[in-house]
Amino acid sequence: MPDNVKVKPVFHKRIFWDVDFENIDYDAKAAFVIERVFERGDVPDIRNCRRYYGDDKVREVLLNAKFLPLSRIYLASAVINRPVQDLRCYTIRQLNPGLFPY
């Protein structure tokens, strides 16, 4: 196999439950795939994602993601070694607090 050919990563189908899993274009839809893997994937999925896209691409996408669940924001922060305040999804969450819990 030539060096410039990337092997398609293996992810759980449950991560992409709402799209046609077999026809995902991993290169054209890189941001979607990375965000979805960090939102719903487990550790092996995240490792495969980082291996396929590289840390620079993963960092760029996660810094600009509009939404991640709060627990995954902290995971993403640890994985890319940046403070949570640098992640756009964290800033958006701070600007739009939920309802006051009575």
SULFEN-V769059 format. One record per residue. D_LAST is the distance of its C-alpha to the last C-alpha in Angstrom with 1 decimal. Layout:
D_LAST, D_LAST
This chain:
60.5, 60.6, 58.4, 56.7, 55.3, 51.7, 51.0, 48.1, 45.1, 43.9, 40.3, 38.6, 38.5, 34.9, 33.9, 35.6, 34.8, 34.6, 37.8, 41.5, 41.6, 45.4, 45.7, 43.2, 45.1, 43.9, 45.6, 44.8, 41.1, 40.6, 37.3, 35.8, 37.2, 36.1, 32.5, 32.3, 33.9, 31.5, 28.5, 29.8, 32.8, 33.6, 35.8, 39.2, 37.9, 36.9, 40.2, 42.1, 40.3, 41.2, 44.7, 45.2, 43.8, 44.3, 41.9, 42.5, 41.5, 38.4, 37.4, 38.0, 36.0, 33.0, 32.9, 32.8, 30.5, 27.8, 25.4, 25.1, 22.2, 20.8, 22.9, 25.9, 25.6, 26.3, 29.0, 30.6, 30.5, 32.4, 34.8, 35.9, 35.7, 33.8, 30.7, 27.4, 27.5, 30.7, 29.1, 28.4, 25.5, 23.7, 24.3, 23.1, 19.9, 19.4, 20.3, 17.9, 14.4, 12.0, 8.9, 6.2, 3.8, 0.0
